Amino acid sequence: MDNQRTTQARPYLGVDVGGTFTDLAFYDESGELTCIKVASTPATPGLSTLQGVNELRRLSSCTDAAWSEMSHTHSNTVAVNCLIERTGAKLGLLVTAGFRDTLEIARMTIPEPARYDSRRPVPLVPRRRVAGVEERIDAEGRVVKPLDAESAIAAAARLGELGCEILVICFLHSYKNPAHEREARAAIERELPGLPVEISSDVWPQAREFERATLALVNAHIRPAVERQAKLLVGGMAERGVGTPARGSRSNGGMELLATMAERPVTALLSGPAAGVAGAAAAAADAGWTGANLMTLDVGGTSADIGVVRGGRPVLSAEERVADFPILVPTVAVSAIGAGGGSIIWTDPTGALKIGPKSTGADPGPACYGLKGGGVAAMTDAFLLAGLLNPQRLLGGRMKVHPDRARRALEAVGGQVGLSPEQVADGAIQVATAMLAAESTSVLARRDVDLSRYRMVAYGGAGPLVAALVAEAVYVNSVLIPPVPGTLSALGAAQADLEGDFVQPIYRGLDSLDAASLGGALEGIRSQTAGWLEREAVGLRVQHAVVEYSAEMRYEGQGFDVTVPIDEAWLAAGDSAAILAAFHDAHQRAFGHSHRGTPAWLQELRAHLTGRLPKPAPASLQSAEVGGDPSIRNIRLRGKEVEGRIFNREDIAADSRIAGPAIVEQMDTTTLVPDGWMLTLALNGALILERGAA
């Protein structure tokens, strides 16, 4: 996040729609920040955003002219929830004849090999709605058997009769030559105009038939839900006097127009978590942690998301799995676990306490919300009974909590296993901490992360409450709590740049690529990036654009790829020797060895484009000139009752040093400082917790 901060002439709005709350972060034209939370509306995604915008308009003194020019970016969980619940479009799939079982065979891997009952995930499309078409293109892109258009039309008609709402076509080697996919789509649209058709080579032209077919199917499955939400937001913002186009957060941490995102919604599967990780990187830089290696922990109402920032930038991955499905497009590497504030506390048949993955959601929510139909114990009830949450303070600045209802709910759980409500609360917090620590260790090990060299940024409504406890468990000694942690994902959306990812398939031995071939590949991907930027930059002041190139490469006969940073000048000059040397070095770094006499293959050329935009000033909270006196409250910590000092966030002086056990309260979150930890303030008002500094 090296963008220049600016005193903006236009307002900025960032929105993050979570499972429980919708967060809105609004900078007016003078740079003043207003953050609010409203209850999410899962039945009508996007409605809570418009309700929050109505409230912001009432609170703001922004002029009508400035309001009309407001830049607004929206992140949400509509796409990923649709995929997890499989509530999207009913699909049909056309494949090359002889490959009907691509989805069933998958990669022949079992999720948990040690379990006899472990099974591969159920495909998104059942075999009865998969049909073969006579055609064949080889791995070089040459036509071996011409497309039988009549067989494609007949197969599509049969799938339509089976209830197929969107048809997806994924032919063998179409990443190399998409001609047959395009011809089949044209024939079907001509003969069956009421049946929408999508082709895999348009979604992401990459080898691996199973993964490419899956990505195209996921894209089609979630499209109707994303289109509905985009239509509601685009129309709703216009009705509220906002004249600028709506943009959405992408899974790579950037943004693009909602209208174009609806064309390829799979790029926004993880928009909410990605915006949070990008916001965490920016918050760390604003606090002086420039270029830091970070673990990010976002604990919201429904789930907890764990991400990685390396060298000050969110880590992107092209091998993520979302809801059991491999996702080839680059996304911010985030792992989710059902351990949020609304996660249900329950016991299994052996009497062990369990947390999640089911959640009480926004309605009826945890028992302490006191809403009709509630009464189920959740993590927020445990935090409240443990004294970590203030029973007199409004949750999220607007919701009254009911300790008596939390106690009754926890008592009901404890009655099943002979535990008091307090013991259930203690146990639930310990289990949730252990779950988060285990998931963090697993996720970060896969990212080649040495946690002892990383720091943590915690945010979300409950992240600061458990951050230090999780940090202890994973041996992280420094934790940063941003100034407005409860709405950091919304801030990340407001501060996003334009970011796009592009791929140019090559799949040839490097020694067979001459200067003309490499230059042609460069021109092909340049054309993609330039066209995308021209379309997406409408109405924005792009300061400058940066394109970073990389190549997916492997040794001949190898079964996996290595990502190699590529200098644009090497491609322009056709310098294959420099590319080969970079590959050897990358392989050496990744695996500790290289084979410099072995031929290498260049699989794909990739580009990541960033259009840098002006940024609002860093969000911060004013510190008191003289620290206020804390109050005292009994809290439960590590299974014992202790006295904790309670501070209001706005009453902490800039030079304060607060030793735990202590609690810091503010509108959007509560921060726990356990014993053995020391809290200080960063220059931008962020809280920094250091272990062993007390």
Order of alpha helices (4+ residues) and beta strands (2+ residues): beta-beta-beta-alpha-alpha-beta-alpha-beta-alpha-beta-beta-beta-alpha-beta-alpha-beta-alpha-alpha-beta-beta-alpha-alpha-beta-beta-beta-beta-beta-beta-beta-beta-beta-beta-alpha-alpha-alpha-beta-alpha-beta-alpha-beta-alpha-beta-beta-alpha-alpha-beta-beta-beta-beta-beta-beta-beta-beta
